[in-house]
């Protein structure tokens, strides 16, 4: 009987028994190299039986040895003599087996004895091999010559090349084979290929012959960073001091080494020459910059990462990336000496006109503060705050004050916080009335009244010299007579004396005659104000009696307004505000091909009036309103305005006349409620009513701007938002609305530009659209800068700034690729600043991805576009993200992934040219892959 064992589990590692007996003196044998190594403790052993004699096999007994034939034990019997035999062993080890067959007539093979060689040997190995790293020995930057790896592994049953080394560049999420089929112990040097960068992790994988494997991560990482960081300045745009805290953002590429330092360069000649200021070693904003000069100073930051990658250095002729206007000079304030009479005395409790002005390039309207001192300027008391600059101020002189050592002081501020002041000349306050007592009569020595006299003088004699002035009979000196409006009329006495009863019209020297003023929304009749002093000479009294006709300003008739077209024009309302706040305008606005830096272009402000600023008349005070108990502590009695009571659908006409501001506030509150309910036309109508009653209600203008924006009326929205900012300049919501209006209008202009260009419009028409589009982009960008400056912790300002910069980069991509690339990086920095405040939206992540795509940074582009898809809500179909991802994978040669995204794009786009284009791209990729 000849038997043949086929091995464990059908592995066909068989041993043909040519002779099964062991040689004398041998007790055990080493395991053969061909012995199968398995990771199982339970397996089948196949065998064959061939019966030579013909009686037929009856059973097969299995004997097992664990010491290669030194000792044998009966493992079990297969009674039907049919393969296979199932075997269960205890654990790891070398197991030898041999069989003893018996046929039906009793023939039986000889049992194994000590020293018998096993028919087959099976090695059970369930223990993974060991391994450890010898190099690298520290984390750090990847040197130019590469990184050295060394390792050592061990196991009793290792194949010839059991080691594989892998690396990961995405924080150990995905692993790529660096090198495989390595020996259990080895060393080699590796230089990364193109496209590998960032923080790199490593691991070693070792596998034994049984398939057991062990992964050993290297505790050290290397960093490959050959991409420079990005850096941009975000403010301030103006400074009231030579010491400027420059705010900036510096971001290294993903998995980069991090920012090492930020270096500031500045220019005072618009980029012709550059000076290095210094380093911000901690690379944390702000950068403390001490400017050597005031005026417009151009700035540029250079960021260096820890791998010594650096952004571009400024060269002669390089445009500044940011410009700050430094104004550390206070406003020049002057007080005209016409507020006192010739004796430099004012009456206590009276009103006197103070003429003053303040000049500054950035003057802040309503920044005047008036102080007075009655003790020689040792102490000051505030008389009024928020006084409009460059307008006369009516000072109510404090009553019951008697002092000859008085002064006025007026301060004014500019938008940068510089405060200037001026003092008046010394004057007196007189609150005491003269005391006159009659003490008797005294005869005149010249005899003219010596005794009774009868005079019968005809009319012609009385009229002989009516123009002659009074003559002082004693000294011939000039005599002064006060009028009842505080003006001084001078009557020099000459040789002849007017007769009694004569009337003289005399214009006082110091009577201030206001000129008629045009107020937006109001009309004033043409009239000239005059002051006439009538002097009547009584028949029996040589002293003249002086009567003064007071000056009355022409009546003001409010202009009725029935529609938004009748509202005051913005340029009229902004006349004084523009004079005070309009920044310096750059020499020119950039066009489609200009090289002027985008940061240097200011927002276009409303033009200042060509006329001399007119004086604003004193506003007639509102009727006195009795305060409720809870309002009595309100010093300005403004509770009724801040919290207006509902007046019903119909406001009494008398209320509009007596309290127009309060009624306007009520109408505005109703407009806000209608706006919240989505009733836009009704809300807008009430806004107009509120503005008719109170043309200075900035919040009503702001609400009107939001309504116009929602109705896609961008020009009107910008107009209303600009009006709102005249009165609520530090309200970031209004700046955001203004920026959005300009931004969406610039997009509409770009769409019109594309349409007309395709239709073959003439070049002048296209150039005009380009200029209009660029101007709106500039205005939007400046408005969003204001949002960031006023609300640096809000996300919207950075997102909208990124949107408008991206739009400009996109439209100049073909004509100015280098400039566009800088703008794409600037847009990324703005979006990332917003992203640092709150999680990214679909639009934000999508635009960052597209910016990276246009910069050729496909890896970062793919990451952000995939993130955009994750952020897409149920209302957003990320079709554009599918399109770009399809193109990215195609550029990377990953055609299967490209095909997958083209398929998604086809399903996402509605019927039209984009869907057909995506379908054609999908067909092209299928053709390349050879699939249907």
TORMARLUM-867822 format. One record per residue (C-alpha): x, y, z. Coordinates in steps of 0.2 Angstrom, whole numbers, padded with zeros to 4 digits, always signed. Each point is the difference from the previous one (the first is absolute). Example, Ala and Ser with C-alpha at 12.3 -4.5 7.8 and 13.67 -1.06 7.14 Angstrom:
BEGIN
+0062-0022+0039
+0006+0017-0003
//
This chain:
BEGIN
+0000+0000+0000
+0007+0017-0005
-0007+0016+0008
+0002+0018-0005
-0003+0015+0012
-0005+0015-0010
+0003+0013+0015
-0011+0011+0010
-0015+0009-0006
+0002-0006-0018
+0016+0010-0002
+0007-0014-0011
+0017+0000+0009
+0001-0018-0001
+0013-0013+0005
+0001-0016-0010
+0005-0015+0012
+0014-0008-0009
+0006-0008+0016
-0008+0005+0017
+0012-0009+0012
+0013+0011+0009
+0018-0004+0000
+0008-0008+0016
+0006+0012+0013
-0010+0015-0007
-0012+0006+0013
-0007+0017-0008
+0002+0010-0016
+0000+0019-0004
-0016+0007-0008
+0002+0000-0019
+0001+0016-0009
-0015-0005-0010
-0011-0002+0015
-0016+0010-0002
-0002+0014+0013
-0018+0004+0005
-0009+0011+0012
-0013-0012+0005
-0001-0013+0014
-0014-0010-0009
+0002-0007-0017
-0003-0015-0012
+0014-0012-0005
-0003-0007-0017
+0006-0018-0004
-0001-0013-0013
-0001-0019+0002
+0005-0013-0013
-0003-0018+0003
+0012-0012-0009
-0007-0017+0007
-0018+0003-0004
-0008-0003+0017
-0004+0019+0002
+0004+0012+0013
-0009-0001+0016
+0006+0015+0011
+0014+0013+0001
+0008+0004+0017
+0009+0017+0002
+0015+0002+0011
+0007+0017+0005
+0017+0006+0006
+0004+0017+0007
+0019-0003+0001
+0003-0005-0018
+0000-0019+0003
+0007-0002+0017
-0017-0005+0008
-0016-0005-0009
-0018-0001+0007
-0015-0006-0009
-0010+0015-0004
-0016-0009-0007
-0007-0012-0013
-0010+0004-0016
-0011-0016+0000
-0006+0002-0018
+0017+0002-0007
-0006+0015-0011
+0010+0016-0001
+0001+0013+0008
+0004-0002+0019
-0005+0015+0011
+0013+0005+0012
-0001+0012+0015
+0017+0005+0009
+0003+0010+0016
+0009+0015-0007
+0017+0006-0008
+0012-0014-0004
+0007-0012-0012
-0011-0015-0003
+0005-0016-0009
-0012-0014-0005
+0001-0018-0007
-0014-0013-0004
-0003-0018+0003
-0012-0009-0012
-0010-0016+0003
-0009-0010-0013
-0015-0012+0001
+0011-0016+0002
+0010+0007+0015
+0015+0006-0009
+0007+0015+0010
+0015+0011-0002
+0013+0002+0013
-0003+0014+0013
+0013+0014+0001
+0014-0001+0013
+0012+0012+0008
+0011+0007-0015
-0014-0003-0013
+0000+0014-0013
-0017+0008-0001
-0009-0002-0017
-0005+0019+0001
+0005+0015+0011
-0012+0015+0003
+0006+0015+0009
-0014+0010+0009
+0005+0018+0003
-0013+0013+0007
+0013+0013+0007
+0004+0016-0010
+0018+0004-0003
+0009+0014+0009
+0008+0016-0007
+0006+0017+0005
+0006+0016-0008
+0019+0004+0001
-0002+0017-0010
-0006+0013-0001
+0004+0005+0018
-0009+0017+0001
-0013+0010-0008
+0004+0015-0010
+0001+0008-0017
+0004-0011-0015
+0018+0004-0005
+0003+0003-0019
+0010-0017-0001
-0015-0009+0006
-0004-0011+0016
+0009-0016+0005
-0010-0015+0006
+0007-0015+0009
-0010-0014+0009
+0002-0018+0006
-0013-0014+0001
+0001-0018+0007
-0011-0016-0001
+0003-0019-0001
-0009-0001-0016
+0004+0015-0011
+0000+0000-0019
+0014+0007-0009
-0007+0018-0002
-0013+0003+0013
+0001+0019+0003
-0010+0014-0008
+0002+0018+0005
-0015+0013-0003
-0003+0018+0003
-0015+0012+0003
-0002+0018-0003
-0018+0002+0006
+0003-0003+0019
+0000-0019-0002
-0017-0002-0009
+0007-0007-0016
+0017-0009-0003
+0010-0002-0015
+0014-0013-0003
+0017+0008+0000
+0009-0016-0003
-0004-0018+0002
+0009-0017-0002
+0013+0005+0013
+0010-0012+0011
-0003-0002+0018
+0014+0012+0004
+0006+0014-0011
+0004+0018-0003
-0003+0012-0015
-0002+0019-0004
-0016+0008-0007
-0003+0016-0009
-0019+0004-0002
-0007+0002-0018
-0010+0015-0006
-0017+0002+0008
+0006-0007+0017
+0000+0013+0013
-0005+0006+0017
+0002-0010+0016
+0004-0018-0005
-0003-0016+0012
+0008-0017-0003
-0003-0018+0005
+0008-0017-0003
-0010-0015-0004
+0008-0017+0002
-0008-0017-0004
+0005-0018+0004
-0002-0016-0011
-0016-0004+0009
-0008+0017-0005
+0002+0008+0018
+0004+0018-0002
+0005+0014+0011
-0001+0019-0003
+0013+0011+0009
-0003+0019-0001
+0015+0011+0000
-0002+0012+0015
+0010+0014-0010
-0007+0010-0014
+0008+0010-0013
-0006+0016-0008
+0002+0004-0018
-0005+0018-0003
+0005+0008-0017
-0016+0011-0001
+0002+0018+0006
-0014+0006+0012
-0013+0014-0003
-0001+0016+0009
-0011+0015-0002
-0003+0017+0009
-0018+0003+0006
+0001+0017+0008
+0000+0013+0006
-0003+0011-0015
+0002+0016+0010
+0010+0004+0016
+0001+0016+0011
+0017-0004+0006
+0017-0004-0008
+0000-0016+0010
-0012-0012-0009
-0005-0017+0005
-0001-0009-0016
-0012-0015+0000
+0003-0014-0012
-0003-0018-0003
+0014-0012-0004
-0004-0018-0004
+0012-0014-0005
-0005-0014-0013
-0010-0014+0007
+0012-0012+0010
+0014+0013-0002
+0013+0004+0012
-0008+0015+0007
+0004+0019-0001
+0017+0004+0007
+0000+0019-0002
-0009+0014-0009
+0011+0015-0007
-0008+0017-0003
+0006+0011-0014
-0006+0018-0003
+0000+0013-0014
-0003+0018+0000
+0000+0003-0019
-0013-0013-0006
+0013-0014-0002
+0014+0009-0009
+0011-0004+0015
-0002-0012+0015
+0007-0001+0017
+0000-0014+0012
-0008+0004+0017
+0003-0016+0009
-0006-0018+0005
-0015-0005+0010
+0008-0015+0009
-0015-0008+0007
-0010+0002-0016
-0015+0005+0009
-0010+0015-0004
+0001+0015+0002
+0017+0006-0006
+0005+0016+0009
+0006+0011-0014
+0008+0017+0004
-0002+0010-0016
+0014+0013-0003
-0013+0012-0009
-0018+0004-0001
-0010+0000-0015
-0003-0015-0012
+0012-0014+0004
+0000-0016-0010
+0003-0017+0009
+0004-0017-0005
+0003-0016+0011
+0012-0014-0004
-0004-0016+0009
+0013-0014+0003
-0004-0018+0006
+0011-0011+0010
+0006-0009-0016
+0006+0017-0005
-0013+0002-0014
-0003+0018-0003
-0013+0011-0009
+0006+0012-0013
+0011+0015+0006
-0004+0017-0006
+0010+0007-0014
+0002+0018-0007
-0016+0004-0008
-0011-0013+0009
-0017+0006+0004
-0004+0000+0019
-0012-0014+0005
-0008+0012+0013
+0000+0019+0003
-0003+0008+0017
-0003+0018+0001
+0008+0008+0015
-0007+0016+0007
+0008+0005+0017
-0004+0019-0001
-0015+0006+0010
-0013+0011-0009
+0004+0018-0001
-0014+0009+0010
-0003+0019+0000
-0012+0010+0010
-0005+0017-0008
-0001+0015+0012
-0017+0005-0006
-0009-0009+0014
+0002+0015+0012
-0003+0019-0002
+0013+0013+0000
+0002+0000+0019
+0003-0019-0001
-0015-0002+0012
-0015-0012-0002
-0016+0000+0011
-0003-0014+0012
-0015-0010-0005
+0000+0007-0018
+0004-0009-0016
+0015+0005-0011
+0006-0007-0017
+0017-0008+0000
+0008-0001-0017
+0013-0014-0001
+0007-0012-0013
+0011-0016+0000
+0010-0005-0015
+0008-0018-0002
+0000-0012-0015
-0009-0013+0011
-0011+0011+0010
-0014-0008+0010
-0017+0008-0002
-0009+0004+0017
+0016-0002+0009
+0001+0018+0008
-0001+0002+0018
-0002+0017+0008
+0007+0004+0018
+0000+0016+0010
+0011+0006+0014
-0005+0014+0012
+0016-0001+0011
+0014+0004-0013
+0001-0017-0008
+0004-0009+0016
-0015-0011-0001
-0012-0004-0014
-0018-0004-0002
-0008-0008-0015
-0013+0010-0008
-0005-0012-0015
+0006-0015-0009
-0003-0007-0017
+0001+0017-0007
+0000+0000-0020
+0017+0006-0006
+0001+0016-0010
-0017+0006+0005
-0004+0015+0011
-0004-0006+0018
-0012+0010+0011
+0006+0000+0018
-0012+0003+0014
+0011+0009+0012
-0002-0006+0018
-0011+0011+0010
+0005+0008+0017
+0019+0000-0005
+0010+0016+0003
+0018-0002-0006
+0013+0010-0010
+0011-0015-0003
-0010-0011-0011
+0005-0011-0015
-0008-0012-0013
+0008-0016-0006
-0005-0010-0015
+0007-0017-0004
-0003-0010-0016
+0006-0018-0005
+0004-0008-0016
-0005-0018-0005
+0017-0006+0006
-0002+0006+0018
+0011+0015-0001
-0007+0015+0010
+0003+0018-0003
-0005+0015+0010
-0001+0019+0001
-0003+0013+0013
-0009+0016-0002
+0007+0017+0006
-0003+0005+0018
-0018+0007+0003
-0012+0004+0014
-0017-0006+0005
-0011+0013+0007
-0016-0006+0009
-0004+0016+0010
-0012+0014-0006
+0005+0018+0001
-0007+0010+0015
-0007+0017-0005
-0006+0012+0013
-0006+0018-0003
+0008+0012+0012
-0007+0017-0006
+0002+0013-0014
+0015+0010-0006
-0001+0016-0010
+0010+0000-0016
+0013+0012+0001
-0001+0007-0018
-0016+0008+0002
-0009-0008-0014
-0014-0006+0012
+0001+0016+0010
-0018+0004+0003
-0016-0004-0010
+0001+0002-0018
-0013+0001-0013
+0004-0007-0017
-0010+0002-0016
+0010-0009-0014
-0007-0004-0016
+0001-0017-0009
+0014+0005-0012
+0012+0005+0014
-0003-0016+0009
+0005-0009-0016
+0015+0011-0003
+0013-0013+0004
-0008-0017+0004
+0016-0010-0005
+0011+0008+0012
+0006-0010+0015
-0001+0004+0018
+0014+0010+0007
+0006-0002+0018
-0002+0017+0007
+0014-0003+0013
+0014-0011-0007
-0004-0004-0018
+0003-0019+0004
-0009-0014-0008
-0014-0007+0010
-0007-0018+0000
-0017-0005+0003
-0005-0019+0003
-0013-0008-0010
-0012-0013+0007
+0009-0014-0010
+0017+0003+0008
+0007+0009-0016
+0010+0017+0002
-0006+0014-0011
+0013+0015-0001
-0006+0018-0003
+0014+0012-0002
-0005+0018+0006
+0003+0013-0014
-0002+0019+0000
-0018+0000-0004
-0014-0009+0011
-0015-0008-0008
-0016+0008+0006
-0012-0008+0011
-0012-0013-0007
+0013-0005-0014
+0002-0018-0004
+0016-0008-0005
+0002-0018-0008
+0017-0007+0006
+0007-0017-0002
+0009-0006+0015
+0018-0005-0001
-0001-0018+0008
-0017-0006-0005
+0002-0017-0008
-0012-0002-0015
-0002-0018-0004
-0001-0004-0019
-0014-0011-0007
+0005-0019+0001
-0005-0014-0011
-0005-0015+0010
-0003-0017-0009
-0019-0004+0000
-0004+0018+0004
-0004+0016-0009
+0004+0018+0005
-0008+0015-0007
+0012+0012-0008
+0002+0014+0013
+0014+0011+0006
+0001+0003+0019
+0004+0017+0006
+0002+0008+0016
-0006+0018+0002
+0004+0011+0015
-0013+0014+0001
+0006+0015+0010
-0014+0012+0005
+0004+0017+0007
-0013+0006+0012
-0005+0019-0001
+0006+0003+0018
+0013-0013+0003
+0018+0002-0008
+0003-0018+0003
-0006-0011-0014
-0011-0015+0003
+0006-0016-0009
-0012-0013-0007
+0006-0016-0008
-0010-0010-0012
+0006-0018+0004
+0007-0011-0015
-0012-0014-0004
+0006-0015-0011
-0011-0004-0015
-0013-0013+0004
+0004-0018-0004
-0013-0010-0010
+0002-0019+0001
+0000-0008-0017
-0013-0013-0003
+0007-0017-0005
-0011-0013-0008
+0012-0013-0007
+0018-0005+0002
+0005+0011-0015
-0005+0015+0011
+0013-0004+0014
+0014+0011+0002
+0014-0003-0012
+0015-0009+0008
+0013+0013-0006
-0010+0013+0009
-0001-0009+0016
+0018-0005-0001
+0007+0017-0004
+0007+0003+0017
+0003-0018+0004
+0010-0003-0016
+0011+0016+0004
+0004-0008+0017
+0002-0018-0004
+0005-0002-0019
+0016-0009+0000
+0014+0004-0013
-0004-0007-0016
+0013-0009-0010
+0007+0008-0016
-0011-0011-0010
-0011-0015+0000
+0006-0016-0007
-0007-0007-0016
+0000-0017-0007
+0019+0000-0004
+0007+0011+0014
+0014-0004+0011
-0005+0011+0014
-0001-0010+0016
-0018-0005+0004
+0003+0005+0019
+0003+0018-0005
-0016+0004-0007
-0012+0009+0012
-0019-0001-0001
-0007+0014-0010
-0009+0012+0012
-0014+0012-0005
+0008+0016-0008
+0001+0015+0011
-0010+0015-0004
+0009+0014-0010
-0009+0013+0011
+0007+0007+0016
-0008-0011+0014
-0016+0009+0006
-0004+0004+0018
-0014-0011+0007
-0013+0010+0009
-0005-0004+0018
-0013-0013+0000
-0017+0005+0008
-0001-0010+0017
-0014-0013+0001
-0014+0004+0012
+0003-0005+0018
-0006-0017+0005
-0004-0004+0018
+0011-0015+0005
-0008-0015+0008
+0007-0005+0017
+0012-0013-0008
+0006+0012-0013
+0004+0014+0012
+0018-0005+0002
+0002+0000-0019
+0011+0016-0001
-0004+0004-0018
-0018-0006+0001
+0002-0012-0014
-0010-0014+0006
-0015+0004-0010
+0011+0000-0016
+0009-0016+0004
-0016-0009+0005
-0014+0008-0010
-0018-0005+0004
-0011-0007-0014
-0010+0014-0008
-0012-0012-0010
-0001-0001-0019
-0003+0018-0002
+0012+0012+0009
-0009+0017+0005
+0006+0014-0011
+0003+0010+0016
+0012-0013+0006
+0011+0001-0016
+0001+0019+0002
+0004+0000+0018
+0011-0016+0002
+0006-0005-0018
+0015-0010+0007
-0010-0010+0012
-0013-0004-0013
+0013-0004-0012
+0008-0013+0013
-0017-0008+0002
-0002-0002-0019
+0017-0007-0001
-0004-0013+0014
-0015-0005-0010
+0010-0002-0016
+0012-0011+0010
-0014-0011+0005
-0007-0001-0018
+0018-0004-0006
+0001-0015+0012
-0017-0006-0007
+0007+0000-0018
-0012+0015-0005
+0013+0009-0010
-0010+0013-0009
-0010+0005+0015
+0016+0001+0011
+0009+0011-0014
-0015+0012+0000
+0001+0002+0019
+0019+0003-0002
-0003+0014-0012
-0013+0008+0012
+0012-0001+0014
+0013+0009-0010
-0012+0013-0005
-0002+0004+0018
+0018-0003+0006
+0012+0002-0015
+0014-0005+0012
-0006-0017+0005
+0015-0011-0005
-0009-0016+0005
-0014+0003-0012
+0012+0003-0014
+0008-0016+0005
-0016-0010+0000
-0004+0007-0017
+0017-0005-0007
-0004-0018+0006
-0017+0000-0009
+0008+0006-0016
+0014-0013+0001
-0013-0014+0002
-0009+0006-0015
+0016+0000-0010
+0000+0019-0002
+0018+0002+0003
+0003+0018-0005
-0015+0005+0012
+0007-0011+0014
+0017+0009-0001
-0008+0017+0000
-0011-0004+0015
+0015-0008+0009
+0011+0015-0003
-0013+0011+0007
-0001-0011+0016
+0018+0001+0002
+0000+0019+0001
-0009-0002+0017
+0005-0017+0005
+0018-0001-0006
+0006-0013+0012
-0014-0013-0003
+0008-0015-0008
-0017-0006-0007
-0002+0015-0011
+0018-0002-0006
-0004-0018-0004
-0016+0005-0010
+0010+0013-0009
+0013-0012-0005
-0012-0013-0005
-0009+0012-0011
+0016+0005-0009
+0006-0018-0001
-0016-0007-0008
-0001+0015-0012
+0018-0004-0005
-0006-0018-0004
-0014+0007-0010
+0011+0011-0010
+0012-0014-0003
-0015-0010-0007
-0005+0014-0011
+0018+0002-0006
+0001-0018-0005
-0016+0001-0009
+0004+0016-0010
+0018-0007-0004
-0008-0016-0007
-0012+0011-0010
+0015+0010-0007
-0003+0017+0009
+0012+0014-0004
+0015+0002+0010
-0004+0016+0008
-0016-0007+0007
+0009-0015+0007
+0014+0011+0008
-0014+0010+0009
-0007-0016+0007
+0017-0005+0006
+0003+0016+0009
-0017-0001+0008
+0003-0017+0005
+0017+0003+0008
-0007+0016+0009
-0013-0011+0008
+0012-0013+0005
+0011+0013+0008
-0015+0007+0009
-0005-0017+0006
+0017-0004+0006
+0002+0016+0010
-0017-0003+0008
+0004-0017+0005
+0017+0007+0008
-0011+0011+0010
-0010-0015+0006
+0016-0009+0005
+0006+0015+0009
-0016+0003+0010
-0004-0018+0003
+0016-0010-0001
-0008-0015+0009
-0014-0002-0013
+0001-0013-0014
-0010+0009-0013
+0013+0014-0003
+0014-0012-0004
-0011-0011-0011
-0006+0014-0010
+0017+0007-0002
+0006-0017-0006
-0015+0000-0013
+0004+0017-0007
+0019-0003-0001
-0004-0017-0009
-0011+0009-0012
+0013+0012-0005
+0013-0013-0001
-0011-0010-0011
-0004+0014-0013
+0018+0004-0002
+0007-0018+0000
+0003+0000-0019
+0008+0018-0001
+0010+0001+0016
+0004-0018+0006
+0013+0005+0012
-0011+0014+0008
-0015-0013+0000
+0011-0013+0009
+0004+0013+0014
-0019+0004+0001
-0004-0019+0001
+0012-0002+0015
-0007+0016+0008
-0018-0007-0002
+0005-0016+0008
+0007+0009+0015
-0016+0010+0002
-0011-0016-0001
+0012-0009+0012
-0002+0015+0012
-0018-0003+0000
+0002-0018+0001
+0010+0002+0016
-0015+0009+0008
-0013-0013-0005
-0001-0016-0010
+0000+0002-0019
-0015+0001-0011
-0002-0008-0017
+0003+0016-0009
+0016+0004+0011
+0008-0017-0002
-0005-0001-0018
+0008+0017-0004
+0016-0005+0010
+0001-0016-0011
-0002+0010-0016
+0013+0012+0005
+0013-0014+0003
-0006-0008-0016
+0004+0016-0010
+0017+0001+0009
+0004-0018-0006
-0001-0006+0018
-0010-0016-0004
+0002-0009+0016
-0006+0014+0011
-0014+0004-0013
-0006-0018+0001
+0000+0001+0019
-0011+0016+0001
-0012-0005-0014
-0003-0017+0009
-0003+0010+0016
-0012+0011-0010
-0010-0015-0005
-0001-0005+0018
-0006+0017+0005
-0013+0001-0013
-0018+0000+0007
-0016-0008-0007
-0003+0016-0009
+0017+0001-0009
+0004-0011-0014
+0020+0000-0001
+0000-0002-0019
+0015+0013-0002
+0010-0010+0013
-0003-0016-0010
+0006+0008-0016
+0016+0006+0008
+0004-0016+0008
-0003-0009-0016
+0013+0011-0008
+0012-0002+0014
+0000-0019+0000
+0002+0001-0019
+0015+0011+0002
+0007-0012+0013
-0002-0015-0012
-0014-0007+0011
-0012-0004-0014
-0012-0011+0010
-0002+0013+0013
-0002+0013-0013
-0013-0010-0009
-0010-0002+0017
-0001+0019+0002
-0004+0003-0018
-0015-0011+0003
-0005+0009+0015
+0001+0017-0009
-0011-0007-0014
-0013-0005+0012
+0001+0017+0010
-0001+0013-0014
-0017+0004-0008
-0002-0002-0018
+0010+0012-0010
+0018+0003-0006
+0009-0004+0016
-0008-0017+0001
+0004-0004-0018
+0018+0005+0003
+0001-0011+0015
-0008-0014-0009
+0013+0002-0014
+0015+0000+0012
-0008-0016+0008
+0000-0008-0017
+0018+0005-0003
+0006-0008+0016
-0010-0016-0004
+0009-0001-0016
+0017+0002+0008
-0004-0014+0012
-0007-0011-0013
-0017-0002+0009
-0018+0002-0006
//
